[in-house]
Amino acid sequence: MNRAPLRFFFDYVSPYSYLAWTQLPALAERHGRPLELVPVLFAGVLNALGTTGPAEVRQKRFYIYKHTRRLAHELGVPFVMPAAHPFNPLLALRVTAAVEDGVARRRLVSALYEAVWAGSGGLLEPERVGAVVASVGLDARALLEASQTPAVKDQVRRNTQELLSLDGFGVPTVVVEGELFFGVDSLGHLERFLRGEDPLSREELERLRTLPVAASRV
């Protein structure tokens, strides 16, 4: 039986990524799939595509704050807006990339998400990142130092480039068996795909992939 991993591309700055994370471990376990956590810089994706993030558009910014709070209520998970948003998540992403052990990385990802989105103090200062690292039993000093090395910095860049190479355009994104699922609202589609119940046939997928463009604003 195919047990290809669910590869979760995420950034702590995204409330939708946080909401997806609250559901993904259980989803992966239900389907007997390994879960690989891939930290990416959402801003790097946006820069590469020449677009803006939802929190950079005034009308969208207010809306997504309301929307994610309502989604959290539906999911029954804690949700507290950080002191400022957007914020710079790069240090937290690099620290995560520096943790090679999968179990330890999962603990750290959960703790960092809780710090941002569940009212546990935020991640605006490096000291807070270090405190979160220490709270899950990891060596904060060592990981903060590792986060500044060229190898770890390059790992986050490579992760980001990998998402782009897979035709990813945002976070959260889950990739499994060559299929991409974007957004917390796609988790139900992901489950149906894993059960072999995806309504899209290969023929329809190819037709959609090559659908002609009949008008352009450029």
HELIX and SHEET records of a PDB file:
HELIX    1   1 PRO A   15  ARG A   30  1                                  16    
HELIX    2   2 PHE A   42  LEU A   49  1                                   8    
HELIX    3   3 PRO A   54  GLU A   56  5                                   3    
HELIX    4   4 ARG A   58  LEU A   75  1                                  18    
HELIX    5   5 LEU A   90  ALA A   98  1                                   9    
HELIX    6   6 GLY A  102  TRP A  117  1                                  16    
HELIX    7   7 PRO A  126  SER A  135  1                                  10    
HELIX    8   8 ALA A  140  ALA A  146  1                                   7    
HELIX    9   9 PRO A  150  SER A  165  1                                  16    
HELIX   10  10 VAL A  184  SER A  186  5                                   3    
HELIX   11  11 LEU A  187  LEU A  194  1                                   8    
HELIX   12  12 ARG A  202  ARG A  209  1                                   8    
SHEET    1   A 4 LEU A  35  PRO A  39  0                                        
SHEET    2   A 4 LEU A   6  PHE A  10  1                                        
SHEET    3   A 4 THR A 173  VAL A 176 -1                                        
SHEET    4   A 4 GLU A 179  PHE A 182 -1                                        
END                                                                             
